[in-house]
């Protein structure tokens, strides 16, 4: 844990450096992405000369959104790299782990574990109430798969490196206890996901669920001295809830996923707690001492 968090001291940490890096990573990158996607839409209108050029593309709203996600978070990752390298004067890898290189096997292990857990729990839920799910397969599914594989690995990787790496390391300089550190970090992470819901109850559910998964990902990161396992979990989660089993209420609209259902905002966080407990048990089997070491750390 300390090996990873103390990487923050290898660079410069004045407040203005954090403010500038955050502005570049979030504001500048998102404005730029919106501008680029807007130009793309305008180009379609100019070339075709009619508004129905957009309306004629089946489900254009979700492709445009996924394209924006890919562009925006690619820009965010670039500016985070610039911020760490040239503003904070430290290596980008220091916000990823304490090992000095990205361990892609950890990414795959985290993703496989979460995909398996969510898939099994989802299957049990479907068997118990098959009427709650609508199965479908259309040609649009392949476009969804391509765009999701393009957008979500970049988006999830950026969020893990930023929140569980860069931000949590910065907060470590003030909060020297892991539990308050994980709680505050997860609270910030969850509040920023409030707007993903299309209704008040859905927003509350998503925020609560995001807080729970944020806590778990923070614990995984601290126990493993790096964000790779958390990256894998986050990527797998976003791919599952978009490509495999989606809900129109979850912020991405009517996706041509393999399964579609309306989410129950009151049970999702409860299912997430069970899934998270299984995840931690699987990932740290034989390493429970490391896990307890993080929770018991007092400085």
C-alpha positions as CSV (number, residue, x, y, z in Angstrom):
1,X,0.0,0.0,0.0
2,X,2.6,2.5,1.1
3,X,4.8,1.7,-1.9
4,X,2.0,2.8,-4.3
5,X,0.7,5.8,-2.3
6,X,4.1,7.2,-1.5
7,X,4.8,7.5,-5.3
8,X,3.1,10.9,-4.9
9,X,6.3,12.2,-3.3
10,X,8.4,11.5,-6.3
11,X,6.9,14.6,-8.0
12,X,5.9,18.2,-7.2
13,X,2.6,18.6,-5.4
14,X,1.6,22.3,-5.1
15,X,-2.2,22.8,-5.2
16,X,-2.0,24.7,-8.5
17,X,-0.6,21.7,-10.2
18,X,-3.6,19.6,-9.2
19,X,-6.0,22.3,-10.2
20,X,-4.4,22.6,-13.7
21,X,-4.2,18.9,-14.2
22,X,-7.9,18.3,-13.3
23,X,-9.0,21.2,-15.5
24,X,-7.1,19.8,-18.4
25,X,-8.2,16.2,-17.8
26,X,-11.9,17.0,-17.4
27,X,-12.9,20.4,-18.7
28,X,-10.6,20.9,-21.7
29,X,-10.8,17.3,-22.9
30,X,-14.6,17.1,-22.7
31,X,-15.2,20.5,-24.4
32,X,-12.8,19.4,-27.1
33,X,-14.5,16.1,-27.6
34,X,-17.9,17.8,-27.8
35,X,-16.6,20.2,-30.4
36,X,-15.1,17.4,-32.5
37,X,-18.3,15.3,-32.4
38,X,-20.3,18.4,-33.2
39,X,-18.2,19.1,-36.3
40,X,-18.8,15.5,-37.3
41,X,-22.5,15.9,-37.1
42,X,-22.4,19.3,-39.0
43,X,-20.3,17.6,-41.7
44,X,-23.0,15.0,-42.2
45,X,-25.7,17.7,-42.5
46,X,-23.6,19.7,-45.0
47,X,-22.8,16.7,-47.1
48,X,-26.4,15.4,-47.2
49,X,-28.1,18.7,-47.0
50,X,-31.0,17.4,-44.8
51,X,-31.6,16.7,-41.1
52,X,-33.0,13.1,-41.8
53,X,-29.4,12.1,-42.6
54,X,-29.0,11.8,-38.9
55,X,-32.4,10.5,-38.1
56,X,-32.1,7.8,-40.8
57,X,-29.2,6.1,-39.0
58,X,-30.8,3.5,-36.7
59,X,-30.0,4.3,-33.0
60,X,-27.7,7.2,-33.9
61,X,-28.0,8.6,-30.4
62,X,-26.0,5.8,-28.7
63,X,-23.3,5.6,-31.4
64,X,-22.7,9.4,-31.1
65,X,-22.5,9.0,-27.3
66,X,-20.1,6.2,-27.5
67,X,-17.9,8.0,-30.0
68,X,-17.9,11.0,-27.7
69,X,-16.9,8.8,-24.8
70,X,-14.0,7.4,-26.8
71,X,-12.8,10.8,-28.0
72,X,-13.3,12.6,-24.6
73,X,-11.5,10.0,-22.5
74,X,-8.7,9.5,-25.0
75,X,-8.1,13.2,-24.6
76,X,-8.5,13.0,-20.8
77,X,-5.8,10.2,-20.7
78,X,-3.5,12.4,-22.9
79,X,-3.9,15.4,-20.6
80,X,-3.5,13.3,-17.5
81,X,-0.2,12.1,-18.9
82,X,0.8,15.7,-19.7
83,X,-0.1,16.7,-16.2
84,X,1.8,14.0,-14.5
85,X,4.9,14.2,-16.7
86,X,5.2,18.0,-17.2
87,X,3.2,19.6,-14.4
88,X,3.9,17.2,-11.5
89,X,7.3,16.2,-12.9
90,X,6.8,12.5,-12.3
91,X,6.4,9.4,-14.4
92,X,2.9,8.5,-15.6
93,X,3.4,4.9,-14.4
94,X,3.7,6.1,-10.8
95,X,-0.1,6.7,-10.9
96,X,-0.7,3.1,-12.2
97,X,1.4,1.0,-9.8
98,X,4.6,0.8,-7.7
99,X,6.1,-1.9,-10.0
100,X,7.3,0.3,-12.8
101,X,5.4,-1.3,-15.7
102,X,1.7,-2.2,-16.5
103,X,0.9,-5.8,-15.7
104,X,-1.7,-6.7,-18.3
105,X,-2.3,-10.1,-16.8
106,X,-3.7,-8.4,-13.7
107,X,-6.0,-6.4,-15.9
108,X,-7.3,-9.6,-17.6
109,X,-7.6,-11.4,-14.2
110,X,-9.7,-8.6,-12.7
111,X,-11.9,-8.3,-15.8
112,X,-12.4,-12.1,-16.0
113,X,-13.3,-12.4,-12.4
114,X,-15.9,-9.6,-12.5
115,X,-17.4,-10.8,-15.8
116,X,-17.8,-14.3,-14.4
117,X,-19.4,-13.1,-11.1
118,X,-21.8,-10.7,-12.7
119,X,-22.7,-13.2,-15.4
120,X,-23.5,-16.0,-12.9
121,X,-25.6,-13.7,-10.6
122,X,-27.4,-12.3,-13.7
123,X,-28.2,-15.9,-14.9
124,X,-29.6,-16.7,-11.5
125,X,-31.8,-13.6,-11.6
126,X,-33.1,-14.5,-15.1
127,X,-33.9,-18.0,-14.1
128,X,-35.9,-16.7,-11.1
129,X,-37.8,-14.2,-13.2
130,X,-37.4,-14.7,-16.9
131,X,-40.2,-12.2,-17.7
132,X,-38.1,-9.3,-16.5
133,X,-35.7,-9.6,-19.4
134,X,-36.2,-9.2,-23.1
135,X,-33.7,-11.1,-25.3
136,X,-32.8,-9.8,-28.7
137,X,-30.1,-9.9,-31.4
138,X,-30.0,-7.6,-34.3
139,X,-27.3,-6.5,-36.8
140,X,-26.8,-3.3,-34.7
141,X,-25.3,-5.5,-32.0
142,X,-22.0,-5.7,-33.9
143,X,-21.7,-1.9,-34.1
144,X,-22.4,-1.7,-30.4
145,X,-19.7,-4.3,-29.7
146,X,-17.1,-2.5,-31.8
147,X,-17.9,1.0,-30.3
148,X,-18.0,-0.4,-26.7
149,X,-14.6,-2.1,-27.1
150,X,-13.3,1.2,-28.5
151,X,-14.8,3.5,-25.8
152,X,-15.0,1.7,-22.5
153,X,-11.4,0.3,-22.1
154,X,-10.1,3.9,-22.5
155,X,-12.9,5.4,-20.3
156,X,-12.5,2.9,-17.5
157,X,-8.7,2.9,-17.5
158,X,-8.7,6.7,-17.3
159,X,-11.1,6.7,-14.4
160,X,-9.1,4.1,-12.4
161,X,-5.7,5.8,-13.0
162,X,-7.2,9.2,-12.2
163,X,-9.4,8.4,-9.2
164,X,-7.7,5.3,-7.6
165,X,-4.2,6.4,-8.7
166,X,-3.6,10.2,-9.2
167,X,-6.4,11.5,-6.9
168,X,-6.0,8.9,-4.1
169,X,-2.2,9.4,-4.0
170,X,-2.8,13.2,-3.8
171,X,-5.3,12.8,-1.0
172,X,-2.8,10.5,0.9
173,X,-0.7,13.5,1.6
174,X,-3.5,14.8,3.8
175,X,-5.4,11.7,4.9
176,X,-2.9,9.2,6.3
177,X,-5.5,6.5,7.1
178,X,-6.7,4.1,4.4
179,X,-10.3,3.9,5.4
180,X,-11.1,7.6,5.4
181,X,-9.0,7.8,2.2
182,X,-11.1,5.2,0.5
183,X,-14.4,6.6,1.7
184,X,-13.7,10.2,0.6
185,X,-12.3,9.0,-2.8
186,X,-15.3,6.9,-3.4
187,X,-17.7,9.7,-2.4
188,X,-16.1,12.0,-5.0
189,X,-16.2,9.2,-7.6
190,X,-19.9,8.4,-7.0
191,X,-21.2,12.0,-6.9
192,X,-19.7,12.5,-10.4
193,X,-21.9,9.6,-11.7
194,X,-25.2,11.2,-10.4
195,X,-26.1,12.4,-13.9
196,X,-25.9,8.9,-15.4
197,X,-29.5,8.1,-14.3
198,X,-32.5,9.3,-16.2
199,X,-34.8,9.5,-13.1
200,X,-34.3,10.6,-9.5
201,X,-34.5,7.0,-8.1
202,X,-32.2,5.7,-10.9
203,X,-29.6,8.5,-10.1
204,X,-29.8,7.6,-6.4
205,X,-29.3,3.9,-7.2
206,X,-26.4,4.6,-9.6
207,X,-24.7,6.9,-7.1
208,X,-25.1,4.4,-4.3
209,X,-23.8,1.5,-6.5
210,X,-20.9,3.6,-7.7
211,X,-20.0,4.4,-4.1
212,X,-19.9,0.7,-3.2
213,X,-17.9,-0.3,-6.3
214,X,-15.6,2.7,-5.7
215,X,-14.8,1.5,-2.1
216,X,-14.1,-2.0,-3.4
217,X,-11.9,-0.8,-6.2
218,X,-10.0,1.5,-3.8
219,X,-9.5,-1.5,-1.4
220,X,-8.3,-3.6,-4.3
221,X,-5.9,-0.9,-5.5
222,X,-4.3,-0.4,-2.0
223,X,-4.0,-4.1,-1.4
224,X,-2.4,-4.8,-4.8
225,X,-0.2,-1.7,-4.9
226,X,-1.6,-0.7,-8.3
227,X,-4.8,-0.1,-10.3
228,X,-4.5,-2.9,-12.9
229,X,-7.0,-5.3,-11.1
230,X,-9.4,-2.3,-10.6
231,X,-9.0,-1.4,-14.3
232,X,-10.0,-4.9,-15.4
233,X,-13.0,-4.9,-13.1
234,X,-14.2,-1.5,-14.3
235,X,-13.7,-2.3,-18.0
236,X,-15.6,-5.7,-17.7
237,X,-18.4,-4.0,-15.8
238,X,-19.0,-1.3,-18.4
239,X,-18.8,-3.8,-21.2
240,X,-21.3,-6.1,-19.5
241,X,-23.9,-3.4,-18.8
242,X,-23.7,-2.1,-22.3
243,X,-23.1,-5.1,-24.6
244,X,-24.6,-8.0,-22.6
245,X,-27.4,-6.7,-20.4
246,X,-28.4,-3.0,-20.5
247,X,-31.2,-0.8,-19.2
248,X,-32.6,2.2,-21.0
249,X,-32.7,4.0,-17.6
250,X,-29.0,3.7,-17.1
251,X,-27.9,6.7,-19.2
252,X,-26.9,5.2,-22.5
253,X,-30.4,4.9,-23.9
254,X,-31.8,2.0,-25.9
255,X,-28.8,-0.1,-26.7
256,X,-29.0,-3.1,-29.0
257,X,-27.7,-5.3,-26.2
258,X,-28.2,-9.1,-26.1
259,X,-30.5,-8.6,-23.1
260,X,-32.6,-5.5,-22.0
261,X,-34.5,-4.9,-18.9
262,X,-35.6,-2.0,-16.7
263,X,-33.3,-1.8,-13.7
264,X,-34.7,-2.1,-10.2
265,X,-33.0,0.8,-8.4
266,X,-33.7,-0.7,-5.0
267,X,-32.1,-4.1,-5.4
268,X,-29.1,-3.2,-7.6
269,X,-26.8,-1.9,-4.7
270,X,-27.7,-5.0,-2.6
271,X,-26.6,-7.3,-5.5
272,X,-23.5,-5.3,-5.9
273,X,-22.4,-5.8,-2.3
274,X,-22.7,-9.6,-2.8
275,X,-20.8,-9.4,-6.1
276,X,-18.1,-7.2,-4.6
277,X,-17.6,-9.6,-1.6
278,X,-17.2,-12.5,-4.1
279,X,-14.7,-10.5,-6.1
280,X,-12.5,-9.6,-3.2
281,X,-12.5,-13.3,-2.0
282,X,-11.5,-14.5,-5.5
283,X,-8.8,-11.9,-6.3
284,X,-7.1,-12.2,-2.9
285,X,-7.5,-15.8,-2.2
286,X,-4.4,-16.7,-0.2
287,X,-3.6,-13.0,0.4
288,X,-6.1,-12.1,3.1
289,X,-3.2,-11.0,5.3
290,X,-2.5,-8.2,2.8
291,X,-6.2,-7.2,2.7
292,X,-6.4,-7.0,6.5
293,X,-3.1,-5.1,6.6
294,X,-4.7,-2.3,4.6
295,X,-7.8,-2.2,6.8
296,X,-5.8,-2.3,10.0
297,X,-3.2,0.3,9.0
298,X,-2.7,3.1,11.5
299,X,0.4,4.8,10.2
